[in-house]
Amino acid sequence: MNDMTHDSEMLGAAKSADVATSQDHYSFLADIKVRLSVEVGNVSMTISEIMALREGSVVELDRQVDQLIDINVNGTLVARGEVVPVKNKFGVRIAEVVSNGMAHARVERRN
């Protein structure tokens, strides 16, 4: 075995060990509850427009029907997905994970 092969094997083993160590290192966080929310879309409205809403009113959102919806953890975008039925409830199928979203996650304090 040449030095390059040995070095790449050692690097691969070190990366595997780093992943396992980091997973173990953060395992204490596994039981912490966070708020996962789904945003279908949004719109800006004046107070008078909101006050004019009645039963049966329709509010047009800024998102197209075929666009993915945002999945947030504590207000930070972490993924996008699509709404699916689960028995008699709504569910969300994850279509893509936003990798940099967790790096800027905010901790939301609730009383």
N, C-alpha and C positions, 0 to 999 in steps of 0.2 A: 504494500500500500504506500503510495507516495504522500508527501507532506500535505499537498492540496486536498486530497481525498480525506486524509485524517483530520485536517483543519475544518473542512465542511461538515464532517460527521460530528466533530466536537461542538461546532456552532449550532447544528441542529439539535443536539442533545441539550445544550445550554438553553436554547430557546424553549424547548419542551419543559425543562425544569423551571424556567422563569414563568411560563404560563401556569404551571401547576402551583408554584409558590405564590403567584399573585392571586390565583383563585382561592387558595387556602388563606391568604392574608386578608381577603375581603369577605370570607365566609361569615364573619360575625355580622355583616350587614344584611344577610339573607332574610332575616325576620323583621326588618324595618318596613313599615307600611308607607307607601307613597300614593299620591293621587294620580291615577291614570284617567285622562279625559280624551274625548274625541270631538274634534271640531269639524262640523259639516261645512261651515262657511260663516261669513259675517257680513254686516252691512252697517253703515253709519246712517243714523236717522236723527231728526230733530225731536225735541220733546213733544212738539205739537203732533208730529207724525205718529209717535208712539202712543200719545193720548187718544188719537183717532182710531187706533186698532180696536176691532170688535171681533166677536166670535165669527169665524169664517174668513177673516182677513188673511191675505197671503202676503208674506214678506219675501221678496226676491233676494237671494243671497248672491255673493260674488263668485261662487264656484260653479263650474259647468257640471252637468249630470255625470259625465264620463270621467271626471277628474277624481284622483284619489283623495281621501279625507286625511286630515292631520291627526296624529296620535301623540298626545303630550303626556309627559310625566312631570308633575309639579310645575306645569306651565311651560315646560321646555319641549320643543319638538324632538321626538326620538324616532318616529317611524311614520309611514303613510300606509293606508290600507283601503279596503272596500267594505261596505256594510253587507252583512250576510244574515239570513235568518237562522236562529238557533232555537229550536222548539217554538215557543211563543214569545221569544225575546229577540232583540237585536244583538248581533255580534259583529266583530271586526276581524277580517282576514288581513294579516300583515302582508303587504306587497313589497315594501322596501324599508330598510332600516337606515336611519340618518346617523351615520357614525360619529359625526362631530357634535351632535346635539347633546350627548351626555357629558362632553368635556366642559360645557358651559352651564350645566344644570344648576338651578337655584334651589336652595332649601327653603321651603315654605313653612313657617311656624304657625300652628293653629292652637287656639286656647280651648 
